[in-house]
Amino acid sequence: NNADQNISASTLTQVVFNTEIYDTDSAFASNQFTVPSGKAGKYFVYFRLGFASSTDFTYQITVQINSSFNADSGFRVNQLNDYYDNHFSGQVMNLSAGDTLKLYIYAGSNGNISGTENRANFGAYKIIE
């Protein structure tokens, strides 16, 4: 991201990504990653979020697959922001062609995701088997 994004308290917010660095298969559009046709398999999915807040707050970050928030879909992390905290997480996932991935955050109070210094990243890459 190239600008901070506001997070409202007790609201599920999709994290906005407005800058692409690498996209070899044109798989990223409209703030979601879509597994390209013929590219099913194991992917390493990751995100990094930095918070532009000196106030502590709890949050949950979720990688959503195909518009589903159930426990068997995607992955989640729960954390406490501790003065301009950064959080990185990643997981290997088995994905099918056409699966879509989006990143959401649910925060316990108002805050900001930092858009400076490359502190908000989201991506996936296929693991060669």
Residue pairs with C-beta under 8 A, 6 or more apart in sequence:
1 16
1 17
1 18
1 19
1 113
1 114
1 115
1 119
1 120
2 18
2 19
2 115
3 18
3 115
4 52
4 112
4 113
4 114
4 115
4 116
5 13
5 15
5 16
5 112
5 113
5 115
5 120
6 110
6 111
6 112
7 13
7 59
7 105
7 107
7 110
7 111
7 112
7 113
8 107
8 110
9 107
9 108
9 109
9 110
10 106
10 107
10 108
11 106
11 107
12 104
12 105
12 106
13 104
13 105
13 106
13 107
14 31
14 102
14 103
14 104
15 31
15 47
15 49
15 103
15 104
15 105
15 113
15 120
15 122
16 31
17 28
17 31
17 103
17 120
17 122
20 28
22 123
25 36
25 39
26 36
27 33
27 34
27 35
27 36
27 124
28 34
31 102
31 103
32 100
32 101
32 102
33 100
33 101
33 102
33 122
33 123
33 124
34 98
34 99
34 100
34 101
35 43
35 95
35 96
35 97
35 98
35 99
35 100
36 97
37 97
37 98
38 97
39 97
39 126
40 95
40 96
40 97
41 94
41 95
41 126
41 127
41 129
42 92
42 93
42 94
42 95
42 126
42 127
42 129
43 92
43 93
43 94
43 95
43 124
43 125
43 126
43 127
44 90
44 91
44 92
44 93
44 124
44 125
44 127
45 63
45 75
45 90
45 91
45 92
45 93
45 101
45 123
45 124
46 88
46 89
46 90
46 91
46 121
46 122
46 123
46 124
47 61
47 63
47 88
47 89
47 90
47 103
47 121
47 122
47 123
48 86
48 87
48 88
48 119
48 120
48 121
49 61
49 86
49 87
49 105
49 113
49 114
49 119
49 120
50 84
50 85
50 86
50 87
50 113
50 114
50 117
50 119
50 120
51 81
51 84
51 85
51 86
51 111
51 112
51 113
51 114
52 84
52 111
52 112
52 113
52 114
52 115
52 116
53 81
53 83
53 84
53 111
53 112
54 83
54 84
55 81
55 109
55 111
56 80
56 81
56 82
56 83
57 80
57 81
57 107
57 108
57 109
57 110
57 111
58 78
58 79
58 80
58 81
58 107
58 108
59 78
59 79
59 80
59 81
59 105
59 106
59 107
59 108
59 111
60 76
60 77
60 78
60 79
60 105
60 106
61 76
61 77
61 79
61 87
61 89
61 103
61 104
61 105
62 69
62 74
62 75
62 76
62 103
62 104
62 105
62 106
63 74
63 75
63 76
63 91
63 101
63 102
63 103
64 73
64 74
64 101
64 102
64 103
64 104
65 73
65 74
65 93
65 95
65 99
65 100
65 101
66 73
66 99
66 100
67 100
68 74
74 93
74 101
75 89
75 91
75 93
77 87
77 89
79 85
79 87
81 111
84 114
86 119
92 127
93 124
95 101
95 124
101 124
103 122
105 113
113 119
113 120
114 120
